[in-house]
């Protein structure tokens, strides 16, 4: 399966909107950045909501305990969930391989979030 330009723009637009929940001023409710919401929305854009829901719920369980306590910054859930959903639906990876790929990507997203 190939991703069209429109699908890529819609995914980037939603990921950007979901990332606004991470700002200190809290423009949007936190629910927009939850993996169990991001996964199905990206799956809907790509045409496979069921796989998006499975990936989103799986990553919600992975990131359930990652909360910001004190000076720590958790990995970026939006980047990780978006990338995992796209890799599973478009790339044909299984969930375990996608999880192995997206955890470092989420950590890189964390570094960029700190830089911003």
Phi, psi and omega in degrees: 000140177251151177262126178283168180296320179297317178297318179297320178293320178294320178295317179295322179295315179293319179297322177294319178294318179294328179290340178294341179288342181278350181290150180297336183276353175052066180296318183241160176297153184295338184299334179295335183259003180286136181302329180285353172258318181297317181302307179295327179293316176294321176297322177296318178296322181273351176094015179219081185292324183297314178294321177299322179292319179296315179295316180298316180291323177298316180286333174298320178292324178293316185265014182297320183270001181273095178241156181275108180243123180068233182265008182278151176237120181287161176302153183286108183291327182293313179298313182297315182291319179298312181295319180296316181296317179294320180293323180287316183284310185275314184280343179076018178285155172278170187295323182293317179293321178295321178296321179294331181277321189277339178297315173296326178294322177294325176292323176293320175299326177297317180296317178294324177295322177292321180296323180290000000 
